[in-house]
């Protein structure tokens, strides 16, 4: 492919992607990410990686380790939907856990992008991944120039912020690479100071102690970890909410709260009492659905305990008598 044609394809893909709703699109090579292998290995060696992270490091940093023909990685950022902030006393969902599951939304949108490429003469069979694939999206997003990695470990897109979900489109043809972005965090420490787990700003990121991970973990949580959850039911946006680059988004949410139908607040008692049918109706189609009903119930129980919700005592009395306490909650009663 000639250089002029490569540039035309890059321009077209960015145009089509933008029309489909992606807020940032960048291109990078299929080379392995320099310097990342040791960082990941150190995290594994120190027991700070989560069980969700793959242990095959080359598969995570080298596109050609999984697909030898890959020549270009296209990084796409899709906006998380506008939501209504939770009310006082409600359980809190992260923005990524509200509305239609972003995995499904991105897969469908990328499929549309690929169909457009093929209908306009692209030859080949592009592959893509959304979050659950082995490659680390943020690392390639950084190299593709769509943003920088903040102290909160989030990809921050200039003039937009970090409330996005990322996907990678892998191509077996070489297209021009974009230049990496410049770090714009400066001396800001807001996320470091606000993190409920106090793990930001450290040399090695302790992903296993991140509160977002704790809300998804099925392992027994310590007393301190239970307290850190606060009112969180799934995920944690604290480090992003205090970020200066997200303040326009935060102000817009407050101003438009009467317009959106997507609520990040949930009633704690209703969540604790979820039936299978209610779970399927309320959560199954969201990004919080994959972990199942029991984890959400446990988190609602811990949240009620954290804020000393008076309804919890009555719930314990009722369920203690008929021994209908969900098994995942029983250890926290001892």
N, C-alpha and C positions, 0 to 999 in steps of 0.2 A: 504494500500500500504506500503510495507516494505521500510526502509530507503534507502537501496541500489537501489531499483527500483525508488524511488523518485529522487535520485541523477542522475540516468540514464536519466529520463525524462527531468530533468532540463538541463542537458548537451545536449540532443538531440534538445530540443526546441531552445536553444541558437545557436546551429550549424545550424539548418534549417533557423532560423531567419536571421542569418548572411549571409547565402547563398542567401536569398531573398533581401538583401540590407540594413537591419537594422544595424546601426552603434553602437548601444548599446542596451542591453537587460538585465533587472534586475527583480528579483523576490522579492515579499514581501507578508506579510500576509494580510488577509482580515479584520484585525482589524481597528477600526476607528482611524483617525489621531489625535494624542494627541495635545492639545493646539491650534488647528486651529479654533475651533468653536467660541471662544471669539474674535479672530482676525477678522473673517468674520462678526460677529455680530456688532463689533465696526465700521467696514467700512460701514455697512448698516445703523446703527444708525446715523452716521455722514454724510450720503448722499454722500459717496464717491464711492459706488459700481455702476457699469454700469448696464443698463437694460438687458444686455446679461447674467448677472449672476443670477443663481437661488436663490430664497430666502429660500428654504427649506435646511437649513444648513446640517442636518443629511444626506440627500441624496448626498451631495457634499463631505462628509468626511468619510462616512461609506458604503463600498461596500455591506454589508449585509442588509442595509436599503432598497436597491433596489432589491437585490437578496439574499434571506436568505441562499441559498445553497452555496454561494461563499466562497471558502476557500483560494484561492491564487490569487494575482493580478500580472500579468506579464506586465511590462512597456517596451514599445518598442519605440526607437527613430529612425526616418527615415530622411535622409539628404535632405535638400532643394536643388534644382538644381542649378548648376553653372549658373551665369547670366553675361550679359554684363552691366557694370556700365553706368548710364545715362550720356549723354553729357550735356555740359553747356546750361542752359536755358530750358532743358526738364523737364517735370513733372516726379516725382519719384514714383515708385511702390516699396513696400517692397518685399523682396525676396519670401516671402510666397504667394504673389499675382501673381507670374510669373509662366508661364507654366501650366501644368494640375493641377486642383484643388487637393490639397494635401489630402482633405477629401476622395475623390474618390480613389486616388492612394493608400492611407493607407488601406481603407476598402478592396480593391481588394487584396492587398498584405497580409493582415492578413487572409483573406479568404483562400488564398493559403497555408498559414502556418497551419491553422486549418485542411485543407484537408489533408495535409501531416501528421499531427499528427494522424488523424483518420485512414488514410490508413496504419499507422504503429502500430495500436492497441490501440490508445487512446479511452477510452469509456467516454461518457458524451456529453454535449452540451455546449461548451464554448460560452461565450458572449463577445462582445467587443464594445468599443466606441472610436471615433476619434473626439476630440475637442468639439463637440456639446453635448456630454453626460453630466450628472450631476456631475460626480466625477472630482476632480481637479487633472489633470494628473501630474503636477509638484510636488505636495505634495507626491504622491506615487512614483514618480521617485526619489525623494530625499531619501525616506525610502528604496527604492529598490537598492540604491547604484550606479545608473548610472551617477550621477552628483550631484552638489550642486546648491542651489539657490543663484545667485549673487545679488549684490546691485541693479542691473537693473531688478530684479524680473524674470530673465530668468534662465532656467536650463542650466548650463554649464557642458559639458561633458569633463572630463580630456583628454588632448591631441587631442581634436576635436573642442570644442567650443559650441556655442549655436544655430547655424543655422540649427535647426532640427524641425520636427513636431513630436508630441507625440501621442501615442495611448495606450490604456489599453486592455489587454486580461484577462478576468475573468474566472477562472477555479473552478469547484466544487470539486476538489481534492487538498489535501495539498501537496505542494512541498517546498523544502528548501528555506528559505529566505536569500537574500544577505545582506551584511553589508552596512550601509549608507556611503556615501563618506564624505571626510573631506573638509570643506570650504577652498578654495584656493584664495580668493579675497585679503586677507591680508589687507594692508592699502590703497590699490588702490581706488581712487575716480574718475577715468576718466568718468565713466558713469554718476555719480552724477553731475559732472561739465558740461557734454555735453547735458544732458536732456533738450530739448527745453521747457518743461513745468515746470522744476525745482521741480519735485515731488519725486525724488529718494533720498534715505537716510533719509526719514522721518519715524517716528514711525508707522504711518498708511499710507499704500500705497493708494494714491488718484487715483484709476483706472479711475474714470470718467473724470479726467483732462488729462489723457495720450493722447498724440497727435495721437497715433494709433487709439484710440477709437474715437477721434474727427473726423478723416477722414471717419469714418463709421457712425457717428451719423447723424440722420435726424433732430435733434433739431437745433434751431437757434443758431449760434455761435456768441460769443461776438467779439468785435473788436480785443481784445487781442488774443483770440483763433484763429481768422482768420489769424493774423500775425504769430502765432506759426506754422501754417501749412507750411509756406514757400512754397516750390515747391512740397510738398507731395500730391499725388493723392489718395493713399490708403496705409495705414499702415505707420509705422515709424521704421527704423532700427538703428537710431542714437546711442542709448545706446549699441547696440551690435557691431556696426562698430568700436567704440573706445575701446572696450574690448580687453585687451592683449591676451586673449585666442582665439580670432578670427582673429588675424593678419595673420596667415598662410593662412587662407581662403581669406582674403582681398588681399593679395599679389598674390595668385593664380588667382583670378578673373582678376586682372590687367594684369597679364602675359598671360592669356588665352583668353583675351577679343575678339580676332579675330576668335576664334574657336566656341564659343557658339552662338546659334541663339536666345537665350532667353534674350530679352532686358528689363531692368528695367526703361528705359527712354521712355516717350511718348510725342508726340507733344501736347502742351497745346491747341492750337487752334483746332486741329483735335479732341481732347478729348471733348472740349467744344461743338463742332458741331456734336457729335456722333448721328447718326441715329439709329433707333432700330435695323436695320440689321447689321450695323457696330458694335454696341455694342455686339450683339450675336456672331459675327465672332471673335471679338478681346478679349472680356472679359467674355462671358457667361460661358465658360468652365474652368475659373480660379477661385481661391478663392476670387477674387474681384467681381465676377459676382453676388453673392447672394444678394448684397445690391442694385443692380439695376443701371440703367444708370444715373438717376438724381443726385445721390450723387457724382458720378465721374465728372459730368458736373459742379456741384457747386464747387468742389475742384479745377477743372481746372480754373474756373472763378476767384476764390480767389487767386490761384497761379499767374495768369497773373496780377492781381491787385498788388500782393506783389512785383513782380519784375518790375512793370510798363511796361509790354509788350506793345509796341505801337500798336499791332494788336487789342488790347482790345477796344480801342477807336473806331476804325472802326467797330468792331463787334457790339458795343452798338448802334452806329448810324444806322446801317442796321436793327438790330432787334428791335430797339425802334420804328422805323417807322411802321413796320408791326405787332408790339406787339407780337413777337414770342419768347420773352425771357422765358426760362423754369420757371415754377412757383417757384421752389425751390430757384432760383436766385433772383427773384423779391425783397424779403425783403432786400437784400444786396445793392440794388440800391437806397434805401430811405435814 
